[in-house]
């Protein structure tokens, strides 16, 4: 959000369809970033890691949540 010449990252709720889309995209991107094994094995490994709350996709999720928590002060700009 741009307010008074400054850009603010405003945390907002994400609807269910977008939540699923982001999670699948993050899991696939994490699988693609690894190399040396067939894609189906990398994808299976990342899915199992996500189930155990580990892996790159879960760390991306946690980083996004931390960023939203850090920007709570700007939540009043969400109009």
RAKA-V487465 format. One line per field, one symbol per residue. phi: phi as a letter, one per 20 degrees, with the letter a starting at -180 (. if undefined). A space follows every 50 residues. Layout:
phi: ???
This chain:
phi: .dclndecedfcfdfgffgffffffffffffffecncfffffffffffff femcnfffffffffffffffdgfeffeed
